[in-house]
Amino acid sequence: MVMRTSTQRHQYFSEDNTRRATVHESYEGWFVEFYENDKLMERRNLFEHNEQYAEDAAENWVLNVIQING
């Protein structure tokens, strides 16, 4: 799959600034990038969901609700 251009719409930070999430809108739909210590941990495509769902995923990342192993 090839990502076309996208626009960052929102950005979330953890209280200690170790986690960050960016919410993007693209031609395909919404996606979120999860960062930890400025390292991209995952790009999660949420194309079948709406903006609120993407924002909730971003917030869950910075609140440590979402954990990524690896």
mmCIF file of the N, C-alpha and C atoms, coordinates in Angstrom:
data_MODEL
# 
_entry.id   MODEL 
# 
loop_
_atom_site.group_PDB 
_atom_site.id 
_atom_site.type_symbol 
_atom_site.label_atom_id 
_atom_site.label_alt_id 
_atom_site.label_comp_id 
_atom_site.label_asym_id 
_atom_site.label_entity_id 
_atom_site.label_seq_id 
_atom_site.pdbx_PDB_ins_code 
_atom_site.Cartn_x 
_atom_site.Cartn_y 
_atom_site.Cartn_z 
_atom_site.occupancy 
_atom_site.B_iso_or_equiv 
_atom_site.pdbx_formal_charge 
_atom_site.auth_seq_id 
_atom_site.auth_comp_id 
_atom_site.auth_asym_id 
_atom_site.auth_atom_id 
_atom_site.pdbx_PDB_model_num 
ATOM 1   N N  . MET A 1 1  ? 0.842   -1.169 0.000  1.00 0.00 ? 1  MET A N  1 
ATOM 2   C CA . MET A 1 1  ? 0.000   0.000  0.000  1.00 0.00 ? 1  MET A CA 1 
ATOM 3   C C  . MET A 1 1  ? 0.897   1.245  0.000  1.00 0.00 ? 1  MET A C  1 
ATOM 4   N N  . VAL A 1 2  ? 0.548   2.207  -0.792 1.00 0.00 ? 2  VAL A N  1 
ATOM 5   C CA . VAL A 1 2  ? 1.312   3.449  -0.893 1.00 0.00 ? 2  VAL A CA 1 
ATOM 6   C C  . VAL A 1 2  ? 0.506   4.563  -0.243 1.00 0.00 ? 2  VAL A C  1 
ATOM 7   N N  . MET A 1 3  ? 1.137   5.252  0.702  1.00 0.00 ? 3  MET A N  1 
ATOM 8   C CA . MET A 1 3  ? 0.478   6.400  1.339  1.00 0.00 ? 3  MET A CA 1 
ATOM 9   C C  . MET A 1 3  ? 0.603   7.602  0.424  1.00 0.00 ? 3  MET A C  1 
ATOM 10  N N  . ARG A 1 4  ? -0.484  8.243  0.190  1.00 0.00 ? 4  ARG A N  1 
ATOM 11  C CA . ARG A 1 4  ? -0.439  9.507  -0.528 1.00 0.00 ? 4  ARG A CA 1 
ATOM 12  C C  . ARG A 1 4  ? -0.172  10.607 0.487  1.00 0.00 ? 4  ARG A C  1 
ATOM 13  N N  . THR A 1 5  ? -0.337  11.822 0.087  1.00 0.00 ? 5  THR A N  1 
ATOM 14  C CA . THR A 1 5  ? -0.097  12.920 1.017  1.00 0.00 ? 5  THR A CA 1 
ATOM 15  C C  . THR A 1 5  ? -1.077  12.860 2.179  1.00 0.00 ? 5  THR A C  1 
ATOM 16  N N  . SER A 1 6  ? -0.613  13.332 3.306  1.00 0.00 ? 6  SER A N  1 
ATOM 17  C CA . SER A 1 6  ? -1.466  13.373 4.489  1.00 0.00 ? 6  SER A CA 1 
ATOM 18  C C  . SER A 1 6  ? -1.235  14.691 5.211  1.00 0.00 ? 6  SER A C  1 
ATOM 19  N N  . THR A 1 7  ? -2.166  15.010 6.086  1.00 0.00 ? 7  THR A N  1 
ATOM 20  C CA . THR A 1 7  ? -2.089  16.228 6.879  1.00 0.00 ? 7  THR A CA 1 
ATOM 21  C C  . THR A 1 7  ? -2.191  15.861 8.347  1.00 0.00 ? 7  THR A C  1 
ATOM 22  N N  . GLN A 1 8  ? -1.234  16.339 9.127  1.00 0.00 ? 8  GLN A N  1 
ATOM 23  C CA . GLN A 1 8  ? -1.319  16.114 10.567 1.00 0.00 ? 8  GLN A CA 1 
ATOM 24  C C  . GLN A 1 8  ? -2.396  17.026 11.121 1.00 0.00 ? 8  GLN A C  1 
ATOM 25  N N  . ARG A 1 9  ? -3.347  16.434 11.851 1.00 0.00 ? 9  ARG A N  1 
ATOM 26  C CA . ARG A 1 9  ? -4.469  17.196 12.400 1.00 0.00 ? 9  ARG A CA 1 
ATOM 27  C C  . ARG A 1 9  ? -4.353  17.441 13.896 1.00 0.00 ? 9  ARG A C  1 
ATOM 28  N N  . HIS A 1 10 ? -3.755  16.484 14.636 1.00 0.00 ? 10 HIS A N  1 
ATOM 29  C CA . HIS A 1 10 ? -3.674  16.600 16.092 1.00 0.00 ? 10 HIS A CA 1 
ATOM 30  C C  . HIS A 1 10 ? -2.367  15.998 16.579 1.00 0.00 ? 10 HIS A C  1 
ATOM 31  N N  . GLN A 1 11 ? -1.952  16.438 17.761 1.00 0.00 ? 11 GLN A N  1 
ATOM 32  C CA . GLN A 1 11 ? -0.760  15.892 18.395 1.00 0.00 ? 11 GLN A CA 1 
ATOM 33  C C  . GLN A 1 11 ? -1.016  15.788 19.905 1.00 0.00 ? 11 GLN A C  1 
ATOM 34  N N  . TYR A 1 12 ? -0.635  14.657 20.485 1.00 0.00 ? 12 TYR A N  1 
ATOM 35  C CA . TYR A 1 12 ? -0.840  14.387 21.911 1.00 0.00 ? 12 TYR A CA 1 
ATOM 36  C C  . TYR A 1 12 ? 0.499   14.048 22.546 1.00 0.00 ? 12 TYR A C  1 
ATOM 37  N N  . PHE A 1 13 ? 0.659   14.428 23.826 1.00 0.00 ? 13 PHE A N  1 
ATOM 38  C CA . PHE A 1 13 ? 1.894   14.166 24.561 1.00 0.00 ? 13 PHE A CA 1 
ATOM 39  C C  . PHE A 1 13 ? 1.567   13.568 25.913 1.00 0.00 ? 13 PHE A C  1 
ATOM 40  N N  . SER A 1 14 ? 2.431   12.673 26.383 1.00 0.00 ? 14 SER A N  1 
ATOM 41  C CA . SER A 1 14 ? 2.306   12.170 27.751 1.00 0.00 ? 14 SER A CA 1 
ATOM 42  C C  . SER A 1 14 ? 2.779   13.259 28.707 1.00 0.00 ? 14 SER A C  1 
ATOM 43  N N  . GLU A 1 15 ? 2.406   13.139 29.970 1.00 0.00 ? 15 GLU A N  1 
ATOM 44  C CA . GLU A 1 15 ? 2.789   14.151 30.960 1.00 0.00 ? 15 GLU A CA 1 
ATOM 45  C C  . GLU A 1 15 ? 4.295   14.293 31.087 1.00 0.00 ? 15 GLU A C  1 
ATOM 46  N N  . ASP A 1 16 ? 5.015   13.179 30.952 1.00 0.00 ? 16 ASP A N  1 
ATOM 47  C CA . ASP A 1 16 ? 6.475   13.235 31.072 1.00 0.00 ? 16 ASP A CA 1 
ATOM 48  C C  . ASP A 1 16 ? 7.174   13.432 29.714 1.00 0.00 ? 16 ASP A C  1 
ATOM 49  N N  . ASN A 1 17 ? 6.391   13.624 28.671 1.00 0.00 ? 17 ASN A N  1 
ATOM 50  C CA . ASN A 1 17 ? 6.888   13.871 27.306 1.00 0.00 ? 17 ASN A CA 1 
ATOM 51  C C  . ASN A 1 17 ? 7.697   12.726 26.712 1.00 0.00 ? 17 ASN A C  1 
ATOM 52  N N  . THR A 1 18 ? 7.543   11.513 27.235 1.00 0.00 ? 18 THR A N  1 
ATOM 53  C CA . THR A 1 18 ? 8.243   10.379 26.636 1.00 0.00 ? 18 THR A CA 1 
ATOM 54  C C  . THR A 1 18 ? 7.425   9.741  25.520 1.00 0.00 ? 18 THR A C  1 
ATOM 55  N N  . ARG A 1 19 ? 6.122   9.956  25.542 1.00 0.00 ? 19 ARG A N  1 
ATOM 56  C CA . ARG A 1 19 ? 5.248   9.411  24.497 1.00 0.00 ? 19 ARG A CA 1 
ATOM 57  C C  . ARG A 1 19 ? 4.543   10.546 23.775 1.00 0.00 ? 19 ARG A C  1 
ATOM 58  N N  . ARG A 1 20 ? 4.411   10.323 22.463 1.00 0.00 ? 20 ARG A N  1 
ATOM 59  C CA . ARG A 1 20 ? 3.737   11.310 21.611 1.00 0.00 ? 20 ARG A CA 1 
ATOM 60  C C  . ARG A 1 20 ? 2.939   10.536 20.577 1.00 0.00 ? 20 ARG A C  1 
ATOM 61  N N  . ALA A 1 21 ? 1.816   11.092 20.184 1.00 0.00 ? 21 ALA A N  1 
ATOM 62  C CA . ALA A 1 21 ? 1.002   10.502 19.121 1.00 0.00 ? 21 ALA A CA 1 
ATOM 63  C C  . ALA A 1 21 ? 0.554   11.615 18.189 1.00 0.00 ? 21 ALA A C  1 
ATOM 64  N N  . THR A 1 22 ? 0.620   11.342 16.904 1.00 0.00 ? 22 THR A N  1 
ATOM 65  C CA . THR A 1 22 ? 0.153   12.302 15.910 1.00 0.00 ? 22 THR A CA 1 
ATOM 66  C C  . THR A 1 22 ? -0.973  11.670 15.107 1.00 0.00 ? 22 THR A C  1 
ATOM 67  N N  . VAL A 1 23 ? -2.036  12.437 14.911 1.00 0.00 ? 23 VAL A N  1 
ATOM 68  C CA . VAL A 1 23 ? -3.207  11.986 14.167 1.00 0.00 ? 23 VAL A CA 1 
ATOM 69  C C  . VAL A 1 23 ? -3.166  12.649 12.798 1.00 0.00 ? 23 VAL A C  1 
ATOM 70  N N  . HIS A 1 24 ? -3.292  11.819 11.753 1.00 0.00 ? 24 HIS A N  1 
ATOM 71  C CA . HIS A 1 24 ? -3.193  12.306 10.380 1.00 0.00 ? 24 HIS A CA 1 
ATOM 72  C C  . HIS A 1 24 ? -4.442  11.939 9.587  1.00 0.00 ? 24 HIS A C  1 
ATOM 73  N N  . GLU A 1 25 ? -4.763  12.807 8.642  1.00 0.00 ? 25 GLU A N  1 
ATOM 74  C CA . GLU A 1 25 ? -5.836  12.533 7.689  1.00 0.00 ? 25 GLU A CA 1 
ATOM 75  C C  . GLU A 1 25 ? -5.201  12.407 6.310  1.00 0.00 ? 25 GLU A C  1 
ATOM 76  N N  . SER A 1 26 ? -5.523  11.330 5.629  1.00 0.00 ? 26 SER A N  1 
ATOM 77  C CA . SER A 1 26 ? -4.984  11.099 4.285  1.00 0.00 ? 26 SER A CA 1 
ATOM 78  C C  . SER A 1 26 ? -6.127  10.783 3.328  1.00 0.00 ? 26 SER A C  1 
ATOM 79  N N  . TYR A 1 27 ? -5.775  10.582 2.090  1.00 0.00 ? 27 TYR A N  1 
ATOM 80  C CA . TYR A 1 27 ? -6.765  10.210 1.080  1.00 0.00 ? 27 TYR A CA 1 
ATOM 81  C C  . TYR A 1 27 ? -7.489  8.921  1.476  1.00 0.00 ? 27 TYR A C  1 
ATOM 82  N N  . GLU A 1 28 ? -6.747  7.994  2.091  1.00 0.00 ? 28 GLU A N  1 
ATOM 83  C CA . GLU A 1 28 ? -7.314  6.708  2.484  1.00 0.00 ? 28 GLU A CA 1 
ATOM 84  C C  . GLU A 1 28 ? -8.172  6.797  3.736  1.00 0.00 ? 28 GLU A C  1 
ATOM 85  N N  . GLY A 1 29 ? -7.917  7.811  4.573  1.00 0.00 ? 29 GLY A N  1 
ATOM 86  C CA . GLY A 1 29 ? -8.645  7.970  5.830  1.00 0.00 ? 29 GLY A CA 1 
ATOM 87  C C  . GLY A 1 29 ? -7.691  8.388  6.933  1.00 0.00 ? 29 GLY A C  1 
ATOM 88  N N  . TRP A 1 30 ? -8.022  8.033  8.160  1.00 0.00 ? 30 TRP A N  1 
ATOM 89  C CA . TRP A 1 30 ? -7.261  8.451  9.338  1.00 0.00 ? 30 TRP A CA 1 
ATOM 90  C C  . TRP A 1 30 ? -6.204  7.430  9.694  1.00 0.00 ? 30 TRP A C  1 
ATOM 91  N N  . PHE A 1 31 ? -5.059  7.904  10.216 1.00 0.00 ? 31 PHE A N  1 
ATOM 92  C CA . PHE A 1 31 ? -4.050  7.026  10.799 1.00 0.00 ? 31 PHE A CA 1 
ATOM 93  C C  . PHE A 1 31 ? -3.345  7.765  11.920 1.00 0.00 ? 31 PHE A C  1 
ATOM 94  N N  . VAL A 1 32 ? -2.732  6.984  12.826 1.00 0.00 ? 32 VAL A N  1 
ATOM 95  C CA . VAL A 1 32 ? -2.056  7.545  13.992 1.00 0.00 ? 32 VAL A CA 1 
ATOM 96  C C  . VAL A 1 32 ? -0.637  7.001  14.034 1.00 0.00 ? 32 VAL A C  1 
ATOM 97  N N  . GLU A 1 33 ? 0.306   7.861  14.359 1.00 0.00 ? 33 GLU A N  1 
ATOM 98  C CA . GLU A 1 33 ? 1.684   7.444  14.572 1.00 0.00 ? 33 GLU A CA 1 
ATOM 99  C C  . GLU A 1 33 ? 1.991   7.532  16.059 1.00 0.00 ? 33 GLU A C  1 
ATOM 100 N N  . PHE A 1 34 ? 2.500   6.425  16.619 1.00 0.00 ? 34 PHE A N  1 
ATOM 101 C CA . PHE A 1 34 ? 2.844   6.341  18.033 1.00 0.00 ? 34 PHE A CA 1 
ATOM 102 C C  . PHE A 1 34 ? 4.361   6.449  18.176 1.00 0.00 ? 34 PHE A C  1 
ATOM 103 N N  . TYR A 1 35 ? 4.816   7.380  18.999 1.00 0.00 ? 35 TYR A N  1 
ATOM 104 C CA . TYR A 1 35 ? 6.248   7.593  19.246 1.00 0.00 ? 35 TYR A CA 1 
ATOM 105 C C  . TYR A 1 35 ? 6.553   7.384  20.724 1.00 0.00 ? 35 TYR A C  1 
ATOM 106 N N  . GLU A 1 36 ? 7.729   6.821  20.978 1.00 0.00 ? 36 GLU A N  1 
ATOM 107 C CA . GLU A 1 36 ? 8.240   6.730  22.343 1.00 0.00 ? 36 GLU A CA 1 
ATOM 108 C C  . GLU A 1 36 ? 9.699   7.175  22.311 1.00 0.00 ? 36 GLU A C  1 
ATOM 109 N N  . ASN A 1 37 ? 10.027  8.173  23.127 1.00 0.00 ? 37 ASN A N  1 
ATOM 110 C CA . ASN A 1 37 ? 11.361  8.778  23.119 1.00 0.00 ? 37 ASN A CA 1 
ATOM 111 C C  . ASN A 1 37 ? 11.776  9.182  21.707 1.00 0.00 ? 37 ASN A C  1 
ATOM 112 N N  . ASP A 1 38 ? 10.852  9.778  20.991 1.00 0.00 ? 38 ASP A N  1 
ATOM 113 C CA . ASP A 1 38 ? 11.037  10.268 19.616 1.00 0.00 ? 38 ASP A CA 1 
ATOM 114 C C  . ASP A 1 38 ? 11.306  9.179  18.588 1.00 0.00 ? 38 ASP A C  1 
ATOM 115 N N  . LYS A 1 39 ? 11.090  7.925  18.948 1.00 0.00 ? 39 LYS A N  1 
ATOM 116 C CA . LYS A 1 39 ? 11.232  6.812  18.009 1.00 0.00 ? 39 LYS A CA 1 
ATOM 117 C C  . LYS A 1 39 ? 9.833   6.361  17.581 1.00 0.00 ? 39 LYS A C  1 
ATOM 118 N N  . LEU A 1 40 ? 9.621   6.276  16.268 1.00 0.00 ? 40 LEU A N  1 
ATOM 119 C CA . LEU A 1 40 ? 8.338   5.792  15.762 1.00 0.00 ? 40 LEU A CA 1 
ATOM 120 C C  . LEU A 1 40 ? 8.196   4.317  16.124 1.00 0.00 ? 40 LEU A C  1 
ATOM 121 N N  . MET A 1 41 ? 7.190   4.015  16.930 1.00 0.00 ? 41 MET A N  1 
ATOM 122 C CA . MET A 1 41 ? 6.952   2.645  17.372 1.00 0.00 ? 41 MET A CA 1 
ATOM 123 C C  . MET A 1 41 ? 5.960   1.914  16.459 1.00 0.00 ? 41 MET A C  1 
ATOM 124 N N  . GLU A 1 42 ? 4.969   2.655  15.980 1.00 0.00 ? 42 GLU A N  1 
ATOM 125 C CA . GLU A 1 42 ? 3.948   2.038  15.123 1.00 0.00 ? 42 GLU A CA 1 
ATOM 126 C C  . GLU A 1 42 ? 3.181   3.114  14.388 1.00 0.00 ? 42 GLU A C  1 
ATOM 127 N N  . ARG A 1 43 ? 2.794   2.802  13.168 1.00 0.00 ? 43 ARG A N  1 
ATOM 128 C CA . ARG A 1 43 ? 1.832   3.613  12.422 1.00 0.00 ? 43 ARG A CA 1 
ATOM 129 C C  . ARG A 1 43 ? 0.589   2.743  12.296 1.00 0.00 ? 43 ARG A C  1 
ATOM 130 N N  . ARG A 1 44 ? -0.502  3.206  12.898 1.00 0.00 ? 44 ARG A N  1 
ATOM 131 C CA . ARG A 1 44 ? -1.729  2.416  12.922 1.00 0.00 ? 44 ARG A CA 1 
ATOM 132 C C  . ARG A 1 44 ? -2.744  3.019  11.964 1.00 0.00 ? 44 ARG A C  1 
ATOM 133 N N  . ASN A 1 45 ? -3.085  2.257  10.921 1.00 0.00 ? 45 ASN A N  1 
ATOM 134 C CA . ASN A 1 45 ? -4.084  2.694  9.951  1.00 0.00 ? 45 ASN A CA 1 
ATOM 135 C C  . ASN A 1 45 ? -5.471  2.465  10.532 1.00 0.00 ? 45 ASN A C  1 
ATOM 136 N N  . LEU A 1 46 ? -6.263  3.521  10.549 1.00 0.00 ? 46 LEU A N  1 
ATOM 137 C CA . LEU A 1 46 ? -7.633  3.457  11.075 1.00 0.00 ? 46 LEU A CA 1 
ATOM 138 C C  . LEU A 1 46 ? -8.598  3.933  10.001 1.00 0.00 ? 46 LEU A C  1 
ATOM 139 N N  . PHE A 1 47 ? -8.332  3.514  8.787  1.00 0.00 ? 47 PHE A N  1 
ATOM 140 C CA . PHE A 1 47 ? -9.055  4.025  7.621  1.00 0.00 ? 47 PHE A CA 1 
ATOM 141 C C  . PHE A 1 47 ? -10.561 3.812  7.703  1.00 0.00 ? 47 PHE A C  1 
ATOM 142 N N  . GLU A 1 48 ? -10.993 2.749  8.365  1.00 0.00 ? 48 GLU A N  1 
ATOM 143 C CA . GLU A 1 48 ? -12.426 2.452  8.431  1.00 0.00 ? 48 GLU A CA 1 
ATOM 144 C C  . GLU A 1 48 ? -13.112 3.174  9.590  1.00 0.00 ? 48 GLU A C  1 
ATOM 145 N N  . HIS A 1 49 ? -12.339 3.969  10.340 1.00 0.00 ? 49 HIS A N  1 
ATOM 146 C CA . HIS A 1 49 ? -12.878 4.673  11.499 1.00 0.00 ? 49 HIS A CA 1 
ATOM 147 C C  . HIS A 1 49 ? -12.890 6.186  11.263 1.00 0.00 ? 49 HIS A C  1 
ATOM 148 N N  . ASN A 1 50 ? -13.489 6.905  12.201 1.00 0.00 ? 50 ASN A N  1 
ATOM 149 C CA . ASN A 1 50 ? -13.611 8.359  12.066 1.00 0.00 ? 50 ASN A CA 1 
ATOM 150 C C  . ASN A 1 50 ? -12.526 9.084  12.866 1.00 0.00 ? 50 ASN A C  1 
ATOM 151 N N  . GLU A 1 51 ? -12.553 10.401 12.800 1.00 0.00 ? 51 GLU A N  1 
ATOM 152 C CA . GLU A 1 51 ? -11.554 11.230 13.473 1.00 0.00 ? 51 GLU A CA 1 
ATOM 153 C C  . GLU A 1 51 ? -11.557 11.008 14.979 1.00 0.00 ? 51 GLU A C  1 
ATOM 154 N N  . GLN A 1 52 ? -12.725 10.921 15.591 1.00 0.00 ? 52 GLN A N  1 
ATOM 155 C CA . GLN A 1 52 ? -12.808 10.729 17.041 1.00 0.00 ? 52 GLN A CA 1 
ATOM 156 C C  . GLN A 1 52 ? -12.122 9.436  17.465 1.00 0.00 ? 52 GLN A C  1 
ATOM 157 N N  . TYR A 1 53 ? -12.303 8.386  16.689 1.00 0.00 ? 53 TYR A N  1 
ATOM 158 C CA . TYR A 1 53 ? -11.668 7.107  16.995 1.00 0.00 ? 53 TYR A CA 1 
ATOM 159 C C  . TYR A 1 53 ? -10.150 7.246  16.947 1.00 0.00 ? 53 TYR A C  1 
ATOM 160 N N  . ALA A 1 54 ? -9.641  7.944  15.944 1.00 0.00 ? 54 ALA A N  1 
ATOM 161 C CA . ALA A 1 54 ? -8.197  8.168  15.828 1.00 0.00 ? 54 ALA A CA 1 
ATOM 162 C C  . ALA A 1 54 ? -7.678  8.992  17.004 1.00 0.00 ? 54 ALA A C  1 
ATOM 163 N N  . GLU A 1 55 ? -8.416  10.013 17.390 1.00 0.00 ? 55 GLU A N  1 
ATOM 164 C CA . GLU A 1 55 ? -8.021  10.822 18.540 1.00 0.00 ? 55 GLU A CA 1 
ATOM 165 C C  . GLU A 1 55 ? -8.001  9.982  19.820 1.00 0.00 ? 55 GLU A C  1 
ATOM 166 N N  . ASP A 1 56 ? -8.989  9.119  19.988 1.00 0.00 ? 56 ASP A N  1 
ATOM 167 C CA . ASP A 1 56 ? -9.041  8.247  21.162 1.00 0.00 ? 56 ASP A CA 1 
ATOM 168 C C  . ASP A 1 56 ? -7.834  7.314  21.192 1.00 0.00 ? 56 ASP A C  1 
ATOM 169 N N  . ALA A 1 57 ? -7.445  6.772  20.042 1.00 0.00 ? 57 ALA A N  1 
ATOM 170 C CA . ALA A 1 57 ? -6.268  5.899  19.983 1.00 0.00 ? 57 ALA A CA 1 
ATOM 171 C C  . ALA A 1 57 ? -5.016  6.673  20.379 1.00 0.00 ? 57 ALA A C  1 
ATOM 172 N N  . ALA A 1 58 ? -4.883  7.900  19.896 1.00 0.00 ? 58 ALA A N  1 
ATOM 173 C CA . ALA A 1 58 ? -3.730  8.736  20.240 1.00 0.00 ? 58 ALA A CA 1 
ATOM 174 C C  . ALA A 1 58 ? -3.693  9.009  21.737 1.00 0.00 ? 58 ALA A C  1 
ATOM 175 N N  . GLU A 1 59 ? -4.822  9.348  22.301 1.00 0.00 ? 59 GLU A N  1 
ATOM 176 C CA . GLU A 1 59 ? -4.887  9.622  23.737 1.00 0.00 ? 59 GLU A CA 1 
ATOM 177 C C  . GLU A 1 59 ? -4.558  8.366  24.546 1.00 0.00 ? 59 GLU A C  1 
ATOM 178 N N  . ASN A 1 60 ? -5.073  7.219  24.107 1.00 0.00 ? 60 ASN A N  1 
ATOM 179 C CA . ASN A 1 60 ? -4.785  5.966  24.808 1.00 0.00 ? 60 ASN A CA 1 
ATOM 180 C C  . ASN A 1 60 ? -3.293  5.638  24.776 1.00 0.00 ? 60 ASN A C  1 
ATOM 181 N N  . TRP A 1 61 ? -2.611  5.996  23.702 1.00 0.00 ? 61 TRP A N  1 
ATOM 182 C CA . TRP A 1 61 ? -1.170  5.756  23.629 1.00 0.00 ? 61 TRP A CA 1 
ATOM 183 C C  . TRP A 1 61 ? -0.432  6.589  24.680 1.00 0.00 ? 61 TRP A C  1 
ATOM 184 N N  . VAL A 1 62 ? -0.715  7.877  24.734 1.00 0.00 ? 62 VAL A N  1 
ATOM 185 C CA . VAL A 1 62 ? 0.031   8.737  25.658 1.00 0.00 ? 62 VAL A CA 1 
ATOM 186 C C  . VAL A 1 62 ? -0.328  8.464  27.119 1.00 0.00 ? 62 VAL A C  1 
ATOM 187 N N  . LEU A 1 63 ? -1.494  7.861  27.369 1.00 0.00 ? 63 LEU A N  1 
ATOM 188 C CA . LEU A 1 63 ? -1.887  7.500  28.720 1.00 0.00 ? 63 LEU A CA 1 
ATOM 189 C C  . LEU A 1 63 ? -1.445  6.086  29.102 1.00 0.00 ? 63 LEU A C  1 
ATOM 190 N N  . ASN A 1 64 ? -0.674  5.437  28.233 1.00 0.00 ? 64 ASN A N  1 
ATOM 191 C CA . ASN A 1 64 ? -0.162  4.071  28.458 1.00 0.00 ? 64 ASN A CA 1 
ATOM 192 C C  . ASN A 1 64 ? -1.246  3.006  28.480 1.00 0.00 ? 64 ASN A C  1 
ATOM 193 N N  . VAL A 1 65 ? -2.395  3.283  27.898 1.00 0.00 ? 65 VAL A N  1 
ATOM 194 C CA . VAL A 1 65 ? -3.430  2.253  27.762 1.00 0.00 ? 65 VAL A CA 1 
ATOM 195 C C  . VAL A 1 65 ? -3.007  1.274  26.671 1.00 0.00 ? 65 VAL A C  1 
ATOM 196 N N  . ILE A 1 66 ? -2.456  1.790  25.586 1.00 0.00 ? 66 ILE A N  1 
ATOM 197 C CA . ILE A 1 66 ? -1.944  0.964  24.491 1.00 0.00 ? 66 ILE A CA 1 
ATOM 198 C C  . ILE A 1 66 ? -0.481  0.663  24.770 1.00 0.00 ? 66 ILE A C  1 
ATOM 199 N N  . GLN A 1 67 ? -0.131  -0.613 24.736 1.00 0.00 ? 67 GLN A N  1 
ATOM 200 C CA . GLN A 1 67 ? 1.246   -1.074 24.900 1.00 0.00 ? 67 GLN A CA 1 
ATOM 201 C C  . GLN A 1 67 ? 1.674   -1.771 23.616 1.00 0.00 ? 67 GLN A C  1 
ATOM 202 N N  . ILE A 1 68 ? 2.898   -1.543 23.196 1.00 0.00 ? 68 ILE A N  1 
ATOM 203 C CA . ILE A 1 68 ? 3.445   -2.201 22.006 1.00 0.00 ? 68 ILE A CA 1 
ATOM 204 C C  . ILE A 1 68 ? 4.668   -2.996 22.445 1.00 0.00 ? 68 ILE A C  1 
ATOM 205 N N  . ASN A 1 69 ? 4.653   -4.287 22.162 1.00 0.00 ? 69 ASN A N  1 
ATOM 206 C CA . ASN A 1 69 ? 5.788   -5.132 22.499 1.00 0.00 ? 69 ASN A CA 1 
ATOM 207 C C  . ASN A 1 69 ? 6.808   -5.084 21.364 1.00 0.00 ? 69 ASN A C  1 
ATOM 208 N N  . GLY A 1 70 ? 8.048   -5.024 21.732 1.00 0.00 ? 70 GLY A N  1 
ATOM 209 C CA . GLY A 1 70 ? 9.065   -5.062 20.693 1.00 0.00 ? 70 GLY A CA 1 
ATOM 210 C C  . GLY A 1 70 ? 10.052  -4.071 20.903 1.00 0.00 ? 70 GLY A C  1 
# 
